[in-house]
Amino acid sequence: MNERFTKGIETIKQYVTKEEAARMIEADALADIAPDLRKMIIEFAYGDVYSRPGLEAKSRALVVITAVVTQGAAPQTKTHIIRGLHAGLTQTEIVEALLQLVPYIGFPRVQNALTIAQQVFKEEA
């Protein structure tokens, strides 16, 4: 492991449980076709971007949730809502952020995201 990877893993721990962080390192469903993708996510996204100063983990998580929702990325929406809760966001903060997106991305995407959030809230309760 290099310094960026180590920094990425330490940053990830602000957003996931220790078990999930270990799973992210060990269990890579795409390793057979894209073995470098997991390394890129850990080193670049978490080691370089998420670890930057200027935003607390909660704020960063909210930005990412809204970004993946605007892309219509359902699996990543679920992942990042869970990470947002682990970073300290409340269910109300997540719901209100999603509702704030209605004028910009429309009702269908927001409704889909709220359905995902509802499922996550039940699972995480």
N, C-alpha and C positions, 0 to 999 in steps of 0.2 A: 504494500500500500504506500502511495506517495502522500505528500503533505496535503494536497487538495482533496484527496479521497478521505483522509482522516478528518480534515476540517468539515467536509460534507457530512460524514457520519455523525460527528458531534453536533452539527446544526440540525440534522434530521431529528435528533433526540428531543428537540424542542416541540416537535410536531407529532411524534408517534411514541408508542410505548417502546421499551427496550426490546421486547419480543418482535415487534414490527420492524424495528431498525435492523435486527439480526436477520429477519426474513428477507428484507430488502437486499441484503448483501448476499445471502445464500440461495434464495429461491428466485430464479429469474426465468419466467415463463418464455421469454423470447431469446434465451441464450443460444439455442440451436441455430437461429437464423440471424440474430443481431447481438452477438456477445458483447459488443462495446456499448450498447445503449444504456445498460444499467450503470456502467462506469461513468458515462457522460452525464447522466442524471445526477448521480451522487457528486461528482467532481464539479461540474459546471453549475447546475441549478442550485444545489445546496452548498457546495464548497465556495463558489464564487459569488453567486447572486443572493441567495437567502442569507448568507453570512455578512452581507454588507451592513455598515452602520446606518443609522438614520430612521429605521422603523423597528418597532417592537414586533415580536413574533405574531401577536394577535392581528395587528394591522396588515402585516405581510400576508397572513393567511386569508384575510378578507379580500385583499386585492386579487389573490390567486383564485379564490372561489368565484369571484365575479368574472375573471378572465376566462375560466374554463366554461362557465355557464354561457357566456356570450358566444363561445365557439360551438355550443351544443354538444360538448364532450361529456356524455352521461357517465361513463365509468370514472373519469377523472373528477367529475363533479362530486360523486360519492366519496372518492378518496380524499379530496381536499376539504369537504365538509367535516369528515372525521378528523382530519389533521387540524382544522380550525378549532374544533371542540377541544382537542388536546392542547392547543396553543392558548386556550383560555376564552375563546369566543363563547357567548351564550347562544342558546337557540333563538332568542329574540333578536340578537344582533345579526345573525345569519339570515333570518326571515326578513327583517327590515332591509338588509342590503339587497336581497333578491327582489323584494318589492320595488326598490328604488330603480331597478333595471327595466321595469315594464315600459316606460316611455322610450327607451333606447333600443331594446331588443324584442319587445313584444310580449304579449300574453302567453303564447304557446311555449316559448323557451322558459319563461319564468315559471309557468305552471309545471312544466316538466322538472325543473330544478326544485321546486317546492315539494313535489311528490318524492323526489330522491331524498330531500332533507327530512321529510316526514318519516321515511323508512329508516334513515340513519338515526334519527332521534329515538325511535322505538328500539332499534338494535343496541344503541349505546346507553339506554336507560338502565 
